[in-house]
Amino acid sequence: MVEHQTDIAILDKMLEPVARCFTPAVAKQIAELRADPPMQARIDELAAKCNEGELTETEKREYQAYVDALDLLGILQAKARAMLASQL
């Protein structure tokens, strides 16, 4: 857990220059991004299998890739929302 929090903090710091490039329109689009239904269904399927300890090695790598991507997207979305909130 500590490693994960450290990874998130590093990503957050590294993405700060990217966030400074956001226009309000870009920030709004990033804040509203969501997985499409097939992707969300696959993430949900992998999450359920992970909770049951039933992931294959290939599925573990796939699920970890989704988790990593969601972490990155979550940071960008938080920065986008903060930028939009500061515009009010």
N, C-alpha and C positions, 0 to 999 in steps of 0.2 A: 504493500500500500504506500509506503513512504517513497519507494522508487517511482511509482506512478505519479504521486503528487509532485515530485521533483521534475519529472518529465513534463508535466502540465505547466509548471512554473517556467521551465526553460522555453517551451513552445510559446507561452504567453509573452515572454520578453522578446523572443525573436519575431513574433508577429506584430509587435507594436508599430514598427515602421510601415508595414502593410496597411494597418488600420488607419494610419495618418493619411493614406491615399484615398480613403473612402470619400465619395461625394454622398450627399444625403440619399440620392436615388440608389446608388450602389449599396449603401448601408441598409436601406429598406429591403432590397432584394435579398441580401445575405441573411438578414434577420428572419426573413420569411421562408428560407429554404427548408424543404422537407424531403425525405426519401419518397420515391414514387412507390405505389402500392406493391409491385412485385419485389422491390428491394426491401421494403419494410417487412414483408412476409418472410423473406429469407432471413433477415436479421432476427426476427421473432422465432423462427424455426431453430436457428442455431443457438439462440439464447436458451430456449427450452431444453434442447439437447445438452447444452453446457450445464444447466442446472441439474440435470439428471446424470451427469458424468458420462454421457454417451457420444461425445464428439470423437470422430476419427482424427488422426494427425492432420490430414488435409483440411478437415472442417475446423480444427483448432486454429490453423494458420489463417483460414478465411475469416473466421470470427474475429480473430485478433486484428486483422486488417480493417474490418468494419469498426471495431472499437477504437482503433487508432485514428481512423478517418473521422469518426464522430467526435472524438476529443478535439481534433483540429478544427472541425466545423463549429463545435460548441464555443471554442475560444473566439473564433472569428465572429460568431453571432453575438457573443457577449460584448465584444468591442463595438460591433455595429449598433447594438441597442444602446450602449453607453453614449455613442456619438449622437444618435438620434435623440436621446433624452436630453443631452446638453444643448440641443437646438431649440428646445421648448422654452 
